[in-house]
Amino acid sequence: MSSQAAPPLKNIPPAVPEKDNTAPEVDFVLVFQARDPKLIKSKKQPSASETNARVEEYERLIKAIRLVGLQITARQSSRNESDLIIFVRAPDQTLVASGKLESLHDYLHGVKSTVEPEGVSSLARSSSLGKDGIHSQAEQFSPADRVRFVHDLLTRPKPQGANLSIESKEYPHLKDMTPIHNPDYNHGWLKRWSDVKSGLQISIKELDSIRSHFGEHIALYYGFLNFYFQSLASIAAAGFAFWAAGAPFHPIYSLLLVGWSCVFVELWRMKERKLAVRWGTSGVGHVDARRNEFKPRTIRKDPATGEDQEVFEWWRRELRVACSIPVMLIFAALLGATMTTIFATEVFVSKLYAGPGKALIPFIPTALFAVCVPQIMAAWQATAAALTSWENHYSVRTHQSALTIKMFALQAVVAYGALTLSAFVYIPFGQQIMDAIVQHGFFASSLQAAEDRGDIKRNLTGSVKFEINPSRMHAQLFAVLTTSQVIGAFTETALPYILHKVNEYREAKKHKDTSGSKASVEGKFLHRIEEELTLPNYDTFADYAEMATQFGYIVLWSVIWPLAPVMGFINNFFELRSDALKMTVNARRPVPVRAESIGPWLEVLGFLAWLSAMLNASLIYLFQPSPEAHLAGHSPYETVLRSHLHPGGADGVTPGKVVDSIVYPSDPAHSPRSPLSFSRLLPSNLPTSGTAGALVASLLLALAAEHIYGIMRSVVRHILERALWRDSEEETLLRKREFQTRRDALERSGMGAAAVDALKAAAPTHIGAPENDQKAFWRGAEEEGKLVIQQSSKSQ
């Protein structure tokens, strides 16, 4: 887990050309519903009033886009004749103006993006720049910058932006908005990463290229995934050694695992900090982009800046967040009840029930998991989105963070629920639960029939003997880290690709008559755009959630099966490539987002690392390999419940599966209390013997381990701060930027207000005809769109 310092790098040229000289240069695509699909299907004509209303809406849309300095044109869709495809491009002067506005905004809010705040220093001469000067400045922006600026101009509230949103009240027939892929870049990226030379290392230049094309938030994801993949190598080697030695539940491996998780999280915290400096986004988290859906209660003057400030009191939001917690607990209880039902059906009902339909009992757990759990999660997803919107977060960043925490919390219940039930319910209390079922008379007839057939046996006390599967936890962890990952990879990458190709084949058969138009450059381009419009949007949540869940399986549960990190290491080698394939082939191009961190996922990883200290302490204390684990006919992962340090340690433990006490004589139930026993410190009402006492002891050990982990994390963070950050190239560069900014501010003393006025005056308000060789494509959008709409109307 090494972290190499890298020199600062700005505006990295992509590894392949960004422009296809044969295709139109388009930054964004919008879809406007020019005609009612129902009328087209019924071959009816719209009324004149309906046509005029759509023409008016379309003209407002075109005007709003042009007023913010963007160039547009439109074409009718060949796949869906009711739609108009509107192409949007940012001319050079719009890019330069947007870049300077952003630089000025960053400068005022303390973002360490450049050595010199270009948006301020170049204002005095910006109005006198010629065409070549503007063009040379525009070329400094990366493809990600272009797409981000255009998206901001389209969605930002008026008058700074066009205030567009899909199916809004003002534009109800605006169906879609998306950036488009660059096939040349995507092809080159996939080709490089599929080469064996890429091996186990994704270079920093590759991340720079991804950042330049897709933006910092995508580059940070691949940077994290690559760092996680490489970091797994060390713990995978240790896990393989303990697996080869046949030593599950080994204390030394558990200590290595917890230490590795702590160091990994803190090292990545340092790594992303350095990447933020390298990419000029350090501090960008303080510049929050306003959500269009934010609803302020009042507007007041900011006492620090004097600007108008939209206010929604913090305590109101906190109260709403607090109100969201009970709702989340209700859904967590539903999931818990479902998981418990699945567990009880699989473990108890399948063994006790002997009535009609017995052959179907083994399929009930799978059916419940496949039907109920997705329905509950889908309902929670909609509820979580509504709750987060109701919380009324000001910025997109805080809104997404709140939604991420809500969503992953319940995903964790699903992911780790079965293992938790097995470790802390099934093995410790399986016999007691079976005794309670018999005592209450459940399945009495089935039990009697099974006993007559000899399928079940009774203990000396007359209770039904419950056979616990000692290797159940290993089987569960093996399933989720092998079978589930293979199935997940197929459904995530291969299945969408197959379905997309099937739909593409069907569309090709349906529109055979348009095949001739695809021969031209523009025809091929339009066909590619319409193919992209059928793809889903890309979101990093699912990819981060997959890696965070895997990280949890490894740090929380791999003490059961030390080979788990090896499985994760192998999976992540392919995950790096399959995620790139999924994003470029099976999804739309994401809108770039400036970021300095992986956001809430860093806190999720930190929480899982903290939880690993507690859970590992409990598992190591409660379980150890069975003495019969290496005998013929037994699994090497069979475990026994370890006895504890209290008198009566043998009570409630599976007969014949008790490990002798290390403190008491051979008869712990009747021995005097040891002076070393911490049970003297416990409240008298807490159990200090039997299975319940063992769980209490494991909980106390977990709490002690948690405190030790907190100390270790502070020490690791302190050492890494001084070893990897202090006096590093990134830290030096950051201090240099801050010093240079202050010095320049002194030199330009008195120019602040004039600079802002000059910048506003220099911003373009109207875009004329394109000054390139693509004039034919960028012909008038009003005439093209209005003609399509009006042709559908009745002749008046």
C-alpha positions in Angstrom: 0.0 0.0 0.0 2.5 2.5 -1.1 1.7 6.1 -1.9 3.9 7.7 -4.5 4.1 11.5 -4.8 3.4 12.7 -8.2 4.2 16.1 -9.8 1.3 18.4 -10.4 -0.2 18.0 -13.8 -2.8 20.3 -15.4 -4.8 19.7 -18.6 -3.4 16.3 -19.3 -3.7 15.6 -23.1 -5.7 12.4 -23.6 -4.0 9.3 -24.8 -6.1 9.3 -28.0 -7.4 12.2 -30.1 -10.6 13.8 -28.5 -12.1 14.8 -31.8 -13.4 12.8 -34.7 -13.0 15.1 -37.7 -15.7 13.4 -39.6 -18.5 13.7 -37.0 -20.2 16.9 -35.8 -18.7 18.4 -32.6 -21.5 18.0 -30.1 -21.3 18.5 -26.3 -24.8 17.7 -25.2 -28.0 16.2 -26.5 -31.6 17.0 -25.6 -34.8 15.2 -26.6 -38.0 17.2 -27.2 -41.3 15.5 -27.8 -42.6 17.4 -30.9 -45.7 15.3 -31.3 -48.0 13.2 -29.1 -47.0 9.5 -29.7 -50.6 8.4 -29.1 -51.8 10.6 -32.0 -49.1 9.2 -34.2 -50.0 5.6 -33.3 -53.7 6.3 -34.0 -52.8 8.3 -37.2 -54.7 11.3 -35.9 -53.6 14.9 -36.3 -53.1 17.3 -33.4 -55.3 20.4 -33.1 -54.0 23.8 -34.0 -53.9 24.9 -30.4 -51.9 21.9 -29.3 -49.4 22.5 -32.2 -49.1 26.2 -31.3 -48.5 25.4 -27.7 -45.7 23.0 -28.6 -44.2 25.5 -31.0 -44.2 28.1 -28.3 -42.6 25.8 -25.8 -40.0 24.8 -28.3 -39.2 28.4 -29.1 -38.8 29.3 -25.4 -36.5 26.3 -25.0 -34.3 27.4 -28.0 -34.2 31.0 -26.8 -33.2 30.0 -23.2 -30.4 27.9 -24.5 -29.1 30.5 -26.9 -29.3 33.3 -24.2 -26.7 31.5 -22.2 -24.3 31.5 -25.1 -24.7 27.9 -26.5 -25.0 26.9 -30.1 -27.8 24.5 -31.1 -29.4 22.7 -34.0 -32.1 20.0 -34.2 -32.9 16.9 -36.2 -36.0 14.6 -36.2 -35.4 11.2 -34.7 -35.4 8.4 -37.2 -36.2 5.8 -34.5 -39.1 7.7 -32.9 -40.9 10.1 -35.2 -42.5 12.0 -32.3 -39.1 13.2 -31.0 -36.8 16.0 -31.9 -33.1 15.6 -31.1 -31.5 18.9 -30.1 -27.7 19.1 -30.3 -25.9 21.6 -28.1 -22.3 22.9 -28.3 -20.3 25.5 -26.4 -18.4 28.0 -28.7 -15.0 29.1 -27.7 -16.1 32.4 -26.1 -18.7 30.7 -24.0 -16.1 28.2 -22.7 -13.6 30.9 -21.8 -16.3 33.0 -20.0 -17.5 30.0 -18.1 -14.0 29.0 -17.1 -13.2 32.5 -15.9 -16.4 32.7 -13.9 -15.5 29.3 -12.3 -11.9 30.5 -11.5 -13.2 33.6 -9.9 -15.7 31.7 -7.8 -13.0 29.2 -6.8 -10.7 32.0 -5.9 -13.3 33.7 -3.7 -14.2 30.5 -1.9 -10.6 29.3 -1.3 -10.4 26.4 -3.8 -6.7 25.7 -4.5 -7.1 25.0 -8.2 -4.4 27.1 -9.8 -1.3 28.9 -8.8 -2.7 32.1 -10.2 -6.5 32.9 -10.3 -6.7 33.2 -14.0 -10.3 34.4 -13.9 -9.1 37.5 -12.1 -5.7 38.1 -13.7 -6.9 38.0 -17.3 -10.0 40.0 -17.0 -8.5 43.3 -17.9 -7.4 42.0 -21.3 -10.1 39.5 -22.1 -12.3 41.9 -24.0 -9.5 42.7 -26.4 -8.5 39.2 -27.3 -8.9 38.2 -30.9 -10.4 35.1 -32.3 -7.1 33.2 -32.1 -6.6 34.2 -28.5 -10.1 33.0 -27.5 -9.5 29.8 -29.4 -6.2 29.1 -27.7 -7.8 29.7 -24.3 -10.7 27.4 -25.1 -8.3 24.6 -26.1 -6.9 24.6 -22.5 -10.2 23.1 -21.3 -10.4 19.3 -21.1 -13.4 17.4 -22.6 -14.7 17.0 -19.1 -14.6 20.7 -18.6 -16.6 21.3 -21.8 -19.3 18.9 -20.8 -19.5 20.2 -17.2 -19.7 23.9 -18.3 -22.5 23.1 -20.8 -24.4 21.1 -18.2 -24.1 23.9 -15.7 -25.3 26.5 -18.3 -28.3 24.3 -19.2 -29.4 23.5 -15.7 -28.3 26.5 -13.6 -31.2 28.8 -12.5 -31.8 31.9 -14.6 -30.3 34.4 -15.4 -26.9 32.6 -15.1 -28.3 29.5 -16.8 -31.2 28.2 -18.8 -32.9 26.4 -15.8 -33.7 23.3 -17.8 -34.9 20.1 -16.2 -36.6 17.0 -17.7 -40.5 17.3 -17.8 -40.5 20.4 -15.7 -43.5 22.7 -15.4 -42.0 25.2 -17.9 -40.8 22.5 -20.3 -43.1 19.5 -19.9 -42.1 18.0 -23.3 -38.4 18.1 -22.6 -37.9 14.3 -22.3 -34.1 13.8 -21.9 -30.7 15.5 -21.5 -27.4 13.7 -21.7 -23.8 14.2 -22.8 -22.6 11.8 -25.5 -19.7 9.4 -25.6 -16.5 9.8 -27.6 -16.1 6.4 -29.3 -12.4 7.0 -30.2 -11.5 7.6 -26.6 -13.6 4.7 -25.2 -12.1 2.3 -27.7 -8.5 3.4 -26.9 -9.2 3.2 -23.2 -10.6 -0.3 -23.3 -7.8 -1.5 -25.6 -5.1 -0.2 -23.3 -6.7 -1.8 -20.2 -7.2 -5.1 -21.9 -3.6 -5.3 -22.8 -1.6 -7.7 -20.6 1.0 -4.9 -20.2 -1.4 -3.1 -17.9 -1.0 -6.1 -15.5 -1.5 -5.2 -11.9 -0.7 -1.5 -12.2 -2.9 1.3 -13.6 -0.6 4.2 -14.0 -1.2 7.7 -12.7 -1.2 9.0 -16.3 -4.2 6.7 -17.0 -6.1 8.3 -14.1 -5.1 11.7 -15.4 -6.6 10.7 -18.8 -9.8 9.5 -17.2 -10.0 12.7 -15.2 -9.5 14.8 -18.3 -12.3 13.0 -20.2 -14.9 12.0 -17.6 -14.1 14.3 -14.7 -12.7 14.0 -11.2 -15.5 11.9 -9.6 -15.0 9.1 -12.2 -11.2 9.3 -12.0 -11.4 9.1 -8.2 -13.5 5.9 -8.4 -11.0 4.2 -10.6 -8.2 5.5 -8.5 -9.8 4.1 -5.4 -10.6 0.7 -7.1 -7.0 0.4 -8.4 -5.6 1.3 -4.9 -7.9 -1.1 -3.2 -7.0 -3.8 -5.7 -3.3 -3.3 -5.1 -3.7 -3.1 -1.3 -5.5 -6.4 -1.2 -2.3 -8.1 -2.4 -0.7 -8.0 1.1 -3.6 -9.2 3.1 -4.4 -11.8 0.4 -0.9 -13.2 0.8 -1.4 -13.5 4.5 -4.8 -15.0 4.1 -3.5 -17.6 1.7 -0.8 -18.6 4.1 -3.3 -19.1 7.0 -5.7 -20.9 4.6 -2.9 -23.2 3.4 -2.0 -23.9 7.1 -5.6 -24.8 7.8 -5.9 -22.1 10.5 -9.3 -20.3 10.4 -10.3 -18.2 13.4 -6.6 -17.6 14.1 -5.9 -14.6 16.4 -2.8 -13.5 14.6 -4.6 -13.4 11.2 -7.4 -11.4 12.9 -4.9 -8.9 14.2 -3.3 -8.6 10.8 -6.8 -8.1 9.2 -7.9 -5.3 11.6 -4.5 -3.6 11.3 -4.6 -3.8 7.5 -8.1 -2.3 7.3 -7.1 0.6 9.5 -3.9 1.3 7.5 -5.8 1.0 4.2 -8.5 3.5 5.0 -5.9 6.0 6.3 -3.6 5.5 3.4 -6.5 6.1 0.9 -7.5 9.2 2.9 -3.9 10.5 2.2 -3.9 9.3 -1.4 -7.1 11.1 -2.4 -5.8 14.2 -0.7 -2.8 14.1 -3.0 -4.9 13.4 -6.0 -7.0 16.5 -5.2 -3.9 18.6 -5.2 -2.7 17.1 -8.4 -6.0 17.7 -10.2 -6.6 21.1 -8.7 -9.7 20.3 -6.7 -8.5 20.7 -3.2 -11.2 22.6 -1.3 -13.8 22.2 -4.0 -16.1 20.5 -1.5 -16.6 23.9 0.1 -18.0 25.2 -3.2 -21.4 23.6 -3.2 -23.5 23.5 -6.3 -27.1 24.6 -5.4 -29.8 22.0 -6.1 -32.5 23.3 -8.2 -35.0 21.6 -5.9 -33.7 23.5 -2.8 -36.5 25.6 -1.2 -35.2 28.4 1.0 -37.5 29.7 3.8 -36.0 33.2 3.5 -33.3 35.2 1.9 -30.8 37.4 3.8 -27.5 39.1 3.4 -24.5 37.0 4.1 -22.6 38.9 6.9 -19.3 37.8 5.6 -19.6 38.4 1.9 -22.6 40.7 1.6 -24.2 38.5 -1.0 -27.8 37.3 -0.9 -28.0 34.1 0.9 -30.8 31.5 0.7 -31.6 30.2 4.2 -33.1 27.0 5.4 -32.3 26.8 9.1 -29.9 24.0 10.1 -32.2 22.8 13.0 -35.1 22.3 10.7 -33.0 20.1 8.5 -31.6 18.2 11.5 -35.2 17.6 12.7 -36.2 16.2 9.3 -33.1 14.0 9.4 -34.1 12.7 12.8 -37.6 12.0 11.5 -36.1 9.9 8.8 -34.4 7.6 11.3 -37.6 5.8 12.5 -38.7 5.2 8.9 -35.3 3.7 8.1 -35.6 1.5 11.2 -39.1 0.3 10.1 -37.6 -0.8 6.8 -34.6 -2.4 8.6 -37.1 -4.3 10.8 -38.9 -5.5 7.7 -35.7 -6.7 6.2 -34.7 -8.3 9.5 -38.0 -10.1 9.7 -37.6 -11.3 6.2 -34.1 -12.5 6.7 -35.1 -14.2 10.0 -38.0 -16.0 8.3 -35.7 -17.2 5.5 -33.2 -18.3 8.2 -35.9 -20.1 10.3 -37.4 -21.8 7.3 -34.0 -23.1 6.1 -32.8 -24.2 9.5 -35.8 -25.3 11.5 -38.9 -25.7 9.4 -37.2 -27.7 6.7 -36.2 -30.2 9.4 -39.5 -30.3 11.3 -42.2 -30.0 8.8 -43.4 -33.3 7.2 -46.8 -32.4 5.8 -48.1 -31.7 2.3 -45.6 -29.9 0.0 -42.6 -30.9 2.0 -40.5 -31.1 -1.2 -41.1 -27.4 -1.8 -39.9 -26.3 1.6 -36.2 -26.0 0.6 -37.2 -23.6 -2.2 -39.0 -21.2 0.1 -35.9 -19.3 1.4 -34.7 -18.7 -2.2 -38.1 -17.6 -3.3 -38.4 -15.2 -0.3 -35.0 -13.7 -0.9 -35.6 -13.3 -4.6 -39.1 -11.8 -4.3 -39.4 -10.0 -0.9 -36.0 -8.5 -0.5 -35.9 -6.7 -3.9 -39.4 -5.4 -3.3 -38.5 -4.1 0.1 -35.3 -2.5 -1.2 -37.1 -0.9 -4.1 -39.7 0.6 -1.8 -36.9 1.8 0.5 -35.0 3.3 -2.4 -38.1 5.4 -3.4 -38.7 6.3 0.3 -35.1 7.2 0.9 -35.1 9.5 -2.1 -38.3 11.2 -1.0 -37.0 11.6 2.6 -33.7 13.0 1.4 -35.5 15.5 -0.8 -37.8 16.4 2.1 -34.7 17.1 4.2 -34.1 20.0 1.7 -30.3 19.9 1.4 -28.8 23.0 -0.3 -26.1 21.3 -2.3 -26.0 18.3 -4.6 -23.0 17.0 -2.6 -24.8 16.9 0.8 -28.0 15.5 -0.8 -26.1 12.7 -2.4 -24.1 11.9 0.8 -27.3 11.7 2.8 -29.0 9.4 0.2 -25.9 7.2 0.0 -25.7 6.6 3.7 -29.4 5.7 3.8 -29.2 3.3 0.9 -26.0 1.5 2.0 -27.2 1.1 5.6 -30.0 -1.3 4.4 -27.9 -2.9 1.8 -25.5 -3.9 4.6 -28.4 -5.5 6.5 -29.1 -7.7 3.5 -25.4 -8.5 2.8 -24.3 -9.4 6.4 -27.6 -10.4 7.9 -27.4 -14.1 7.2 -23.8 -14.4 8.5 -24.8 -12.5 11.7 -27.7 -14.8 12.3 -25.5 -17.8 11.9 -22.8 -16.6 14.1 -24.8 -15.2 17.0 -28.1 -17.1 16.8 -27.9 -20.4 14.9 -24.7 -21.8 16.5 -25.0 -20.5 20.0 -28.8 -20.9 20.5 -29.8 -23.5 17.9 -30.6 -26.2 20.5 -32.4 -23.8 22.8 -34.6 -22.5 19.9 -35.4 -26.1 18.9 -36.3 -26.9 22.6 -38.6 -23.9 22.6 -40.4 -25.0 19.4 -41.0 -28.5 20.9 -42.1 -27.1 24.3 -44.7 -24.9 22.7 -46.1 -27.8 20.7 -45.2 -26.5 17.2 -45.0 -29.2 14.5 -46.0 -31.8 17.1 -47.5 -34.3 14.5 -44.6 -33.8 12.2 -42.1 -34.4 15.0 -43.9 -37.6 16.1 -44.0 -38.9 12.5 -40.3 -38.0 12.0 -39.4 -39.8 15.3 -41.4 -42.9 14.3 -39.4 -43.0 11.0 -36.1 -42.5 12.9 -35.4 -39.2 11.1 -34.9 -37.4 14.4 -33.5 -38.4 17.8 -34.0 -37.2 21.3 -31.5 -36.3 23.9 -31.4 -37.9 27.4 -33.6 -35.1 28.7 -36.2 -35.9 26.1 -35.7 -32.8 23.9 -35.2 -33.1 20.1 -31.5 -33.4 19.3 -30.6 -30.5 17.0 -27.7 -31.1 14.7 -25.8 -27.9 14.0 -23.9 -27.5 10.8 -20.5 -26.5 12.1 -19.2 -25.2 8.8 -22.3 -23.2 7.9 -20.6 -19.8 8.2 -17.8 -20.9 5.8 -20.3 -22.1 3.3 -22.2 -18.8 3.4 -19.1 -16.7 3.0 -17.8 -18.9 0.2 -21.1 -18.5 -1.7 -21.1 -14.7 -1.5 -17.5 -14.3 -2.5 -17.5 -16.8 -5.4 -20.9 -17.6 -6.9 -22.5 -14.3 -6.1 -19.6 -12.3 -7.6 -19.7 -14.3 -10.8 -23.4 -13.9 -11.1 -23.1 -10.2 -10.3 -20.4 -9.7 -13.0 -22.7 -11.4 -15.5 -25.8 -9.4 -14.6 -23.8 -6.1 -14.4 -21.8 -6.4 -17.7 -22.7 -9.3 -19.9 -26.5 -9.3 -19.6 -27.0 -5.6 -20.3 -24.7 -5.9 -23.3 -26.7 -8.9 -24.7 -30.0 -7.2 -24.1 -28.8 -4.1 -25.8 -27.7 -6.0 -28.8 -31.0 -7.8 -29.0 -32.9 -4.5 -28.9 -30.5 -3.1 -31.5 -31.2 -6.0 -33.8 -35.0 -5.6 -33.3 -34.7 -1.9 -34.1 -32.7 -2.6 -37.2 -35.4 -4.9 -38.5 -38.1 -2.4 -37.7 -36.4 0.5 -39.5 -34.9 -1.3 -42.5 -36.1 1.6 -44.7 -33.8 4.0 -43.0 -30.6 2.0 -43.5 -29.7 4.0 -46.6 -29.6 7.3 -44.6 -27.0 5.8 -42.3 -24.4 5.7 -45.0 -23.7 9.4 -44.7 -21.4 10.8 -42.0 -24.4 12.6 -40.4 -26.6 9.6 -40.7 -24.1 7.4 -38.9 -23.7 10.1 -36.2 -27.4 10.4 -35.7 -27.8 6.6 -35.5 -25.1 6.4 -32.8 -26.7 9.2 -30.8 -30.1 7.4 -30.9 -28.4 4.2 -29.7 -26.9 6.0 -26.8 -30.3 7.5 -25.8 -31.6 4.0 -25.2 -28.9 3.3 -22.6 -29.4 3.9 -18.8 -27.6 6.7 -16.9 -24.4 5.8 -15.2 -24.2 6.2 -11.4 -21.2 5.4 -9.3 -23.3 4.3 -6.3 -23.7 0.7 -7.4 -20.0 0.3 -8.1 -18.9 1.9 -4.8 -21.6 -0.1 -2.9 -20.2 -3.4 -4.5 -16.7 -2.6 -3.4 -17.7 -1.4 0.1 -19.7 -4.6 0.6 -16.8 -6.7 -0.5 -14.5 -4.8 1.8 -17.0 -5.6 4.6 -17.0 -9.3 3.9 -13.2 -9.4 4.0 -12.5 -7.3 7.1 -15.6 -8.5 9.1 -15.8 -12.2 8.2 -12.7 -13.5 6.4 -11.4 -14.8 9.7 -13.9 -17.6 9.0 -12.3 -18.3 5.6 -8.8 -16.7 5.2 -8.9 -17.2 1.4 -11.6 -14.5 1.1 -9.1 -11.6 0.4 -7.6 -13.8 -2.4 -11.1 -14.1 -4.0 -11.5 -10.3 -3.7 -8.1 -9.7 -5.3 -8.9 -11.9 -8.3 -12.4 -10.4 -8.7 -11.1 -6.8 -8.6 -8.6 -7.4 -11.3 -11.5 -8.1 -13.7 -13.7 -5.5 -11.9 -11.4 -2.7 -13.1 -11.9 -3.7 -16.7 -15.6 -4.7 -16.5 -16.5 -1.4 -14.9 -14.8 0.5 -17.7 -16.7 -1.7 -20.2 -20.0 -1.1 -18.5 -19.5 2.6 -18.4 -18.5 3.0 -22.0 -20.7 0.4 -23.6 -23.7 -0.3 -21.4 -24.4 3.2 -20.0 -24.5 6.8 -21.0 -21.6 9.2 -20.6 -21.7 10.6 -17.0 -21.9 14.3 -16.4 -18.5 15.3 -14.9 -18.5 16.4 -11.3 -15.5 18.1 -9.6 -14.6 16.2 -6.5 -11.8 16.0 -4.0 -12.8 12.8 -2.2 -14.9 9.7 -2.6 -17.3 11.4 -0.2 -19.5 9.4 2.1 -17.9 6.1 1.0 -14.7 7.0 2.9 -16.8 7.2 6.1 -18.5 3.9 5.2 -15.1 2.2 4.8 -13.9 3.8 8.1 -17.0 2.5 9.9 -16.5 -1.0 8.5 -12.8 -1.0 9.6 -13.9 0.2 13.1 -16.6 -2.5 13.2 -14.1 -5.1 12.1 -12.2 -4.7 15.4 -15.3 -5.5 17.4 -16.6 -8.3 15.3 -13.2 -10.0 15.0 -12.7 -9.9 18.7 -16.1 -11.5 19.2 -15.6 -14.2 16.6 -12.1 -15.1 17.8 -13.4 -15.4 21.4 -16.5 -17.4 20.6 -15.3 -19.9 18.0 -12.3 -22.0 17.3 -11.7 -24.9 14.9 -13.2 -28.2 15.9 -10.9 -31.0 17.1 -12.6 -33.1 14.4 -12.0 -30.6 11.6 -9.1 -32.5 10.1 -10.7 -36.0 10.4 -12.0 -37.8 7.4 -15.6 -36.9 6.5 -15.3 -33.5 8.3 -15.0 -30.0 6.9 -11.7 -28.2 7.8 -13.9 -25.2 8.6 -16.0 -26.9 11.3 -16.1 -24.8 14.5 -17.0 -25.2 18.1 -18.3 -22.6 20.5 -15.4 -21.7 22.8 -16.2 -21.9 26.6 -15.6 -18.8 28.6 -13.9 -17.8 31.9 -17.0 -17.9 34.1 -18.2 -20.7 36.4 -20.7 -22.9 34.7 -19.0 -22.5 31.3 -20.3 -25.8 30.1 -23.9 -24.9 30.4 -25.9 -24.4 27.2 -23.1 -25.5 24.9 -23.5 -28.2 22.3 -22.8 -31.5 24.1 -19.4 -33.0 23.2 -18.3 -29.7 21.7 -16.9 -27.8 24.7 -13.3 -26.7 25.0 -11.9 -27.0 28.4 -11.5 -23.8 30.4 -8.1 -22.2 30.6 -8.7 -20.9 34.1 -10.9 -23.3 36.0 -10.4 -26.9 37.0 -11.9 -29.7 35.0 -15.3 -29.1 36.6 -16.0 -25.4 36.0 -19.6 -25.6 37.0 -18.7 -26.3 40.6 -15.4 -24.5 40.9 -14.9 -21.3 42.9 -14.8 -18.0 41.1 -11.4 -17.3 39.8 -9.7 -14.1 41.0 -8.9 -13.4 37.3 -12.6 -13.5 36.3 -13.9 -10.1 35.1 -17.4 -11.3 35.9 -16.9 -9.8 39.4 -17.2 -6.4 37.6 -20.5 -7.1 35.8 -24.0 -6.3 37.1 -25.5 -9.2 39.0 -28.4 -9.5 36.5 -26.1 -10.2 33.6 -25.5 -13.9 32.7 -22.1 -15.1 33.6 -22.4 -18.7 32.5 -23.5 -20.8 29.6 -24.0 -19.5 26.0 -25.5 -16.2 27.1 -22.5 -15.6 29.4 -20.2 -16.3 26.5 -22.0 -13.7 24.3 -21.8 -11.2 27.1 -18.1 -11.8 27.5 -17.6 -11.5 23.7 -19.4 -8.2 23.8 -17.1 -6.8 26.5 -14.1 -8.0 24.6 -15.5 -6.3 21.4 -15.9 -3.0 23.3 -12.3 -3.2 24.6 -11.1 -4.0 21.1 -13.0 -0.9 19.8 -11.1 1.3 22.2 -7.8 -0.2 21.2 -8.7 0.3 17.6 -9.4 4.0 18.2 -5.9 4.5 19.6 -4.3 2.6 16.8 -6.2 4.6 14.2 -5.0 7.9 15.8 -1.4 6.6 15.8 -1.6 5.5 12.2 -3.1 8.7 11.0 -0.4 10.7 12.9 2.4 8.7 11.4 1.1 8.9 7.9 0.4 12.6 8.1 4.1 13.2 8.9 5.6 10.5 6.7 3.6 11.0 3.5 2.1 14.5 3.6 4.4 16.9 5.5 6.9 18.4 3.0 5.6 16.2 0.2 5.5 17.6 -3.3 1.7 18.0 -3.1 1.8 19.8 0.3 4.5 22.1 -1.0 2.5 22.8 -4.1 -0.6 23.6 -2.0 1.3 26.0 0.2 2.8 27.6 -2.9 -0.6 28.1 -4.4 -2.0 29.7 -1.2 1.0 32.0 -1.0 0.9 33.0 -4.7 -2.8 33.7 -4.4 -2.4 36.1 -1.5 0.5 37.8 -3.1 -1.4 38.3 -6.4 -4.4 39.6 -4.4 -2.2 42.3 -2.9 -0.8 43.3 -6.3 -4.3 43.7 -7.6 -5.6 45.5 -4.6 -8.7 47.6 -5.5 -9.6 45.6 -8.7 -12.0 43.2 -7.1 -15.3 44.9 -8.0 -14.0 46.1 -11.4 -12.9 42.6 -12.2 -16.4 41.2 -11.6 -18.0 43.9 -13.7 -15.5 43.3 -16.5 -16.2 39.6 -16.4 -19.9 40.1 -16.7 -19.5 42.5 -19.5 -17.3 40.0 -21.4 -19.7 37.1 -21.1 -21.4 36.3 -24.5 -25.1 36.8 -24.8 -25.7 35.7 -28.3 -24.0 33.2 -30.6 -24.0 33.6 -34.3 -23.1 31.2 -37.1 -20.3 28.7 -36.5 -16.9 29.7 -37.8 -15.8 26.2 -38.9 -16.4 23.7 -41.7 -19.6 22.3 -40.1 -22.0 25.1 -41.0 -24.3 22.6 -42.8 -24.9 20.7 -39.6 -25.5 23.7 -37.4 -28.2 25.3 -39.5 -31.2 27.0 -37.9 -32.8 25.0 -35.1 -36.0 26.9 -35.0 -36.9 26.2 -38.6 -36.0 22.5 -38.4 -38.0 21.9 -35.2 -41.0 24.1 -36.0 -41.3 22.4 -39.4 -41.5 19.0 -37.8 -44.1 20.2 -35.3 -46.3 22.1 -37.7 -46.3 19.3 -40.3 -48.3 17.2 -37.8 -51.1 19.8 -37.4 -54.3 20.0 -39.4 -54.2 22.4 -42.2 -55.9 25.6 -41.1 
